[in-house]
Amino acid sequence: MHKKALLLTLLVSVSFSRMQNRQASSQSSSESTMSAGTAERFSRLALACVHKEYPNKLAHSLNSDADVAPPRQLTPAFYGCYDWHSSVHGHWLLARLARTFPDAVFTADARNALRQSLTEANIRHEAAYLKAEGRASFERPYALAWLLQLGMELREWEKAGSDPLAHELSSNLHPLEEAATERLKTWLPKLSHPVRSGEHSQTAFALGLIIDYARFIDDKDFLNLLLAKSRDFYLQDRDCPLAYEPSGEDFLSPCLAEADVMRRVLPANEFARWLHQFMPQVPHNGSDAWLHPEKSTDPSDPKLAHIDGLNLSRAWMLDGIASGLSKNDARLNALQKCIAAHRAAGLAAVTGEHYEGGHWLGSFAVYLVTRRGISR
C-alpha cells in the first residue's frame, strides 16, 4: 500500500509540474486570434449539420427489434452531422465559439441549437443508450474524448461568468460525462497495447483530450490512470517512422499525436530528451523540408477527405509539441515553419463545399485556431 500511495503522489506531482512547464512555454509564434468573421463561417458549418439527420452513418449495435429506429430517436442529442462523433464535436464547436464571441451575430443561433440538443431528457436518453448491453465499444475512444471536451468547455463557460445557459447545459451533460468517464476507466486498464492508427481508434489523440479534461475537473484518480497508461504505452518508443505517414485515409498522425500527448505527461526537460529519441527527424537548422502538407485527391469522398483534416490536426499537434519545448530549443524554427504550412493548407480546405468534409472540418479548424489544449 505504501508503494502504491507513493506512486500516486509522484504522478500527481509530475502532472502539476507539467502544467506549469506548459504554461511557461506556450508562447508559440503560431498563436493568433480568430476574427468574428472566421468564427461566423465555422459556426455556420456546425449549425448546418447538428440537426441535419440525413445522410447518417450509424455505429449501432442492435439488441432487439426495438433498437430499429431513426437516429433522432436513438440518440436525440447527437443525431446530426452524419455520425455521432461529428455531432458531439459540432456541439463542442458551437459551445466554444458562443463562449468566445458572446456578442457575435451567430451566437444566438448557436445558443438556441445547444439549448435544443442538450436538454436533460435528451442527455439521460443518450446516457442510457451508451450504457446499454452490447455497446461497450460504442464510439470508443474518439467520440468519448470529444464528449469530455464538450463537458470541459461547458464547465469553463459556466465557471467564467453568470450565464444561466452555461450552467443549465453543463448540469444537463453531467450524466453522459459520467457514463463516458466510467467507460474509459473500465477500458483503459484492460487495453494491453496502444492503437496506432491514423483514424478514430487511435489512443494517443484521445488520451491527450482526456488528460486535459481530467486535469481541468481535478479528477486525480482518473488523471493518474491516464498519465500512467501514456507512460506505459509510449515512454520507451524510439525513431517513430514518420516517413511511413500518412496512410491514405488518415486524419490523425500516429507519430505527432504520440508526441503531443507526451508533452502533456512529461516534465519539460524530460520531454525534450524523449522527443529527440522518438522523433530525431525534427531539424535543428530551421529546415521545413522534413514534413510537408498533404492534399486530398477527392474532397467529396468521405474517407479521402480525411487528408484535409490531417493537415489541421498536424498543425495543432506540431503547435502542441512546440509549446512543450523551451523557447531556446533549436528545433522550434523547424516546427513553427511546419505549423504555418499545415495550418494554411488545412484552413484553405474548410469550405463546406462538400458535406463529406463540411460536417466535421470546422471543429478541427476551431480546435487549431483557438489553440485548445495549449493555452490556458
Secondary structure in CASP SS format (residue, H / E / C, confidence):
PFRMAT SS
TARGET T0000
AUTHOR 0000-0000-0000
METHOD secondary structure of the structure
MODEL  1
M C 1.00
H H 1.00
K H 1.00
K H 1.00
A H 1.00
L H 1.00
L H 1.00
L H 1.00
T H 1.00
L H 1.00
L H 1.00
V H 1.00
S H 1.00
V H 1.00
S H 1.00
F H 1.00
S H 1.00
R H 1.00
M H 1.00
Q H 1.00
N H 1.00
R H 1.00
Q H 1.00
A H 1.00
S C 1.00
S C 1.00
Q C 1.00
S C 1.00
S C 1.00
S C 1.00
E C 1.00
S C 1.00
T C 1.00
M C 1.00
S C 1.00
A H 1.00
G H 1.00
T H 1.00
A H 1.00
E H 1.00
R H 1.00
F H 1.00
S H 1.00
R H 1.00
L H 1.00
A H 1.00
L H 1.00
A C 1.00
C C 1.00
V C 1.00
H C 1.00
K C 1.00
E C 1.00
Y C 1.00
P C 1.00
N C 1.00
K C 1.00
L C 1.00
A C 1.00
H C 1.00
S C 1.00
L C 1.00
N C 1.00
S C 1.00
D H 1.00
A H 1.00
D H 1.00
V C 1.00
A C 1.00
P C 1.00
P H 1.00
R H 1.00
Q H 1.00
L H 1.00
T C 1.00
P C 1.00
A C 1.00
F C 1.00
Y C 1.00
G C 1.00
C C 1.00
Y C 1.00
D C 1.00
W H 1.00
H H 1.00
S H 1.00
S H 1.00
V H 1.00
H H 1.00
G H 1.00
H H 1.00
W H 1.00
L H 1.00
L H 1.00
A H 1.00
R H 1.00
L H 1.00
A H 1.00
R H 1.00
T H 1.00
F C 1.00
P C 1.00
D C 1.00
A C 1.00
V C 1.00
F C 1.00
T H 1.00
A H 1.00
D H 1.00
A H 1.00
R H 1.00
N H 1.00
A H 1.00
L H 1.00
R H 1.00
Q H 1.00
S H 1.00
L C 1.00
T C 1.00
E H 1.00
A H 1.00
N H 1.00
I H 1.00
R H 1.00
H H 1.00
E H 1.00
A H 1.00
A H 1.00
Y H 1.00
L H 1.00
K H 1.00
A C 1.00
E C 1.00
G C 1.00
R C 1.00
A C 1.00
S C 1.00
F C 1.00
E C 1.00
R C 1.00
P C 1.00
Y H 1.00
A H 1.00
L H 1.00
A H 1.00
W H 1.00
L H 1.00
L H 1.00
Q H 1.00
L H 1.00
G H 1.00
M H 1.00
E H 1.00
L H 1.00
R H 1.00
E H 1.00
W H 1.00
E H 1.00
K H 1.00
A H 1.00
G C 1.00
S C 1.00
D C 1.00
P H 1.00
L H 1.00
A H 1.00
H H 1.00
E H 1.00
L H 1.00
S H 1.00
S H 1.00
N H 1.00
L H 1.00
H H 1.00
P H 1.00
L H 1.00
E H 1.00
E H 1.00
A H 1.00
A H 1.00
T H 1.00
E H 1.00
R H 1.00
L H 1.00
K H 1.00
T H 1.00
W H 1.00
L H 1.00
P H 1.00
K H 1.00
L C 1.00
S C 1.00
H C 1.00
P C 1.00
V C 1.00
R C 1.00
S C 1.00
G C 1.00
E C 1.00
H C 1.00
S C 1.00
Q C 1.00
T H 1.00
A H 1.00
F H 1.00
A H 1.00
L H 1.00
G H 1.00
L H 1.00
I H 1.00
I H 1.00
D H 1.00
Y H 1.00
A H 1.00
R H 1.00
F H 1.00
I H 1.00
D C 1.00
D C 1.00
K H 1.00
D H 1.00
F H 1.00
L H 1.00
N H 1.00
L H 1.00
L H 1.00
L H 1.00
A H 1.00
K H 1.00
S H 1.00
R H 1.00
D H 1.00
F H 1.00
Y H 1.00
L C 1.00
Q C 1.00
D C 1.00
R C 1.00
D C 1.00
C C 1.00
P C 1.00
L H 1.00
A H 1.00
Y H 1.00
E C 1.00
P C 1.00
S C 1.00
G C 1.00
E C 1.00
D C 1.00
F C 1.00
L C 1.00
S C 1.00
P H 1.00
C H 1.00
L H 1.00
A H 1.00
E H 1.00
A H 1.00
D H 1.00
V H 1.00
M H 1.00
R H 1.00
R H 1.00
V H 1.00
L C 1.00
P C 1.00
A H 1.00
N H 1.00
E H 1.00
F H 1.00
A H 1.00
R H 1.00
W H 1.00
L H 1.00
H H 1.00
Q H 1.00
F H 1.00
M C 1.00
P C 1.00
Q C 1.00
V C 1.00
P C 1.00
H C 1.00
N C 1.00
G C 1.00
S C 1.00
D C 1.00
A C 1.00
W C 1.00
L C 1.00
H C 1.00
P C 1.00
E C 1.00
K C 1.00
S C 1.00
T C 1.00
D C 1.00
P C 1.00
S C 1.00
D C 1.00
P C 1.00
K C 1.00
L C 1.00
A C 1.00
H H 1.00
I H 1.00
D H 1.00
G H 1.00
L H 1.00
N H 1.00
L H 1.00
S H 1.00
R H 1.00
A H 1.00
W H 1.00
M H 1.00
L H 1.00
D H 1.00
G H 1.00
I H 1.00
A H 1.00
S H 1.00
G C 1.00
L C 1.00
S C 1.00
K C 1.00
N C 1.00
D C 1.00
A C 1.00
R C 1.00
L H 1.00
N H 1.00
A H 1.00
L H 1.00
Q H 1.00
K H 1.00
C H 1.00
I H 1.00
A H 1.00
A H 1.00
H H 1.00
R H 1.00
A H 1.00
A H 1.00
G H 1.00
L H 1.00
A H 1.00
A C 1.00
V C 1.00
T C 1.00
G C 1.00
E C 1.00
H C 1.00
Y H 1.00
E H 1.00
G H 1.00
G H 1.00
H C 1.00
W C 1.00
L H 1.00
G H 1.00
S H 1.00
F H 1.00
A H 1.00
V H 1.00
Y H 1.00
L H 1.00
V H 1.00
T C 1.00
R C 1.00
R C 1.00
G C 1.00
I C 1.00
S C 1.00
R C 1.00
END
